[in-house]
Amino acid sequence: MITPPDGLPVYRVLTGPDDAAFCHRVSEALALGYRLHGGPAVTFNGERVIVAQAVLWGEQP
């Protein structure tokens, strides 16, 4: 597939609490054909750890 499915963008930043649901969202993006772009960003909002992970569509150049 040349473009992401379902009209998804080529570049995405997935964010959320550091929990199993977030890990599943990243895993689903990888299974669709996205690849990790850099490492995750992690912060603490006073109550819980929040993570962000950028993903890019397609194979590495």
Secondary structure, 3 states (H helix, E strand, C coil): CCCCHHHCCCEEEEEEECCHHHHHHHHHHHHHCEEECCCCEEEECCCCEEEEEEEEECCCC
